[in-house]
Each structure stands twice: as structure tokens, then as C-alpha cells.
Amino acid sequence: MKIKVLLCNCKGLCPSFKDTNMNTLPFQLESELEVQYVMLHPMTCGQGGNQALIDMLRSAGDGTYVISAACAPKAQEKLFAKILRTTGFPAERFIMLDIRGTDNEGILNRLRQTIEGLLSRQQAPVTAPVS
Ligand code: SF4
């Protein structure tokens, strides 16, 4: 399993990110988590951010998970529904994570939990069908 993270800075203006240091966070995440890379964009739901996400999804091979670390998943579902449709990227491998209202350590922990959940899902034993 490969994991790529697209981190959003919500234009650098959102009070929900006031305790986050986006200059140090990408390297911190890459150092502490089993991810291929972390990419930071100032506005994933803007024109440039949309294109960056499309490029990321199109270049992701089978078995690659993309974590969008940004606002509430319900909001992301609406913001990125068209991109998922047009790229055909499997929805189960596109993980929307809320990173608002915390600091770097909080985001690190949320991502760690998310990644552990993905890994345990992958390692879950395959149960034989009951005959
Ligand atoms: S994707 Fe969410 S967090 Fe990122 S700029 Fe848009 S509204 Fe803000």
C-alpha cells in the first residue's frame, strides 16, 4: 500500500488553522509517517488545487491511497465529487480527513490514526464463506 497526502492550507486565512505551522508540517509528517510524500497546496478546492489533485489521482497506481487533509469530510465530498467522477479514482481509496481546529501534533495524530486504520483494514484476515 502506498499513501500520498494532499494538505490544504485553506488560503492561509482560515482561523481553524491558526495553530498550525504549515511551513514545518509537511516535513514533520513525512518524517514520522509511512507516506510516499506530503504535498501542500494553499487551496485544494481552487482552480490550481483542483488540478493538483487531478494530477495526483491520475498518477496514483493501483493500491495507492490519497488522503485529502483539509476541511470537514462532508464539505470535501461536495467539493471533490466532480473530480472523483471525472478521474474515475476509486472513492474507497480517496480519504477525506478533517484537520481543522488543532495544531501540528493534532494533525500528525489524526493522520497516524487514519493510516493505521487503512493498514489494519488491508491486513484483516479474509474469512472463508460459510457453506
Ligand atoms: S478544500 Fe476545504 S480547507 Fe481547503 S481551501 Fe477549500 S474549503 Fe478550505
Residues whose N, C-alpha, C, O or C-beta is under 5 A from the ligand:
A	BS01	SF4	C8 C10 K11 P42 M43 T44 C45 A70 C71
